[in-house]
Amino acid sequence: MTTCFKCGGTEIVVGQIKTSRDSSWLRDTYFLPADLRLMTAIFGKGVRLCRDSYACVGCGTVWSETETGELREFIREHSKA
């Protein structure tokens, strides 16, 4: 990523979004979409995020990426709709 999708800034730094449950650097971080069935929201891990994340120095927006197939499958299996 060379440009922030929010503000268009180009001063981007690479880092990691870490889980707050464990201080281990090896623990995976997950994205849990909103509007899921109750039991998924309580017990589901979500979709694993890629190790690298990005932050815009200009506006403070932080983002990461995940595998699109894994995200679609998780939403299909666990959404309320």
C-alpha positions in Angstrom: 0.0 0.0 0.0 1.4 3.4 -0.9 -1.7 5.5 -0.5 -4.2 5.8 2.4 -7.7 4.9 1.2 -9.2 7.4 3.7 -7.2 10.6 3.2 -5.0 9.9 0.2 -1.8 10.4 2.3 1.4 8.7 1.2 3.3 8.5 4.5 2.4 4.9 5.3 4.1 2.7 7.9 3.9 -1.1 8.1 3.3 -2.8 11.5 1.1 -5.4 13.1 -2.3 -5.5 14.7 -1.9 -7.6 17.9 -4.4 -9.4 19.9 -5.0 -8.2 23.5 -5.6 -11.7 24.9 -2.0 -12.8 24.8 1.3 -11.0 24.6 2.8 -13.5 22.3 4.1 -12.2 19.0 3.1 -15.5 17.3 -0.6 -15.4 18.2 -2.8 -14.8 15.2 -5.2 -11.8 15.0 -8.7 -12.2 13.6 -11.4 -10.0 12.1 -14.9 -10.7 13.3 -17.5 -9.2 11.0 -20.5 -7.5 12.5 -24.1 -8.9 12.3 -23.2 -12.6 13.0 -25.3 -15.2 14.7 -25.0 -15.0 18.5 -23.0 -18.1 19.1 -20.5 -17.1 16.4 -20.0 -13.7 18.0 -19.3 -15.4 21.3 -17.2 -18.4 20.3 -16.0 -17.7 16.7 -12.5 -16.6 16.0 -13.3 -14.8 12.8 -11.1 -14.5 9.8 -7.3 -14.5 10.3 -5.6 -11.2 9.4 -2.3 -11.1 7.4 0.7 -10.4 9.6 1.5 -7.0 8.1 -0.8 -4.1 8.8 -0.6 -0.5 7.6 -1.0 2.9 9.3 -1.3 6.4 7.7 0.8 8.9 9.6 -1.4 11.7 8.2 -4.8 10.7 9.5 -4.1 7.7 11.8 -6.1 5.2 9.9 -4.9 1.6 10.5 -5.8 -1.3 8.3 -4.9 -4.9 7.4 -5.8 -7.6 4.9 -7.2 -11.1 4.9 -7.8 -13.8 2.3 -10.9 -13.0 0.3 -12.0 -16.6 0.0 -11.7 -17.2 3.7 -13.7 -14.0 4.5 -16.5 -14.9 2.1 -16.8 -18.4 3.4 -16.9 -17.2 7.0 -19.6 -14.7 6.3 -21.6 -17.2 4.3 -21.4 -19.7 7.2 -22.0 -17.4 10.1 -24.1 -14.4 9.0 -27.7 -13.9 10.3 -29.1 -13.6 6.8 
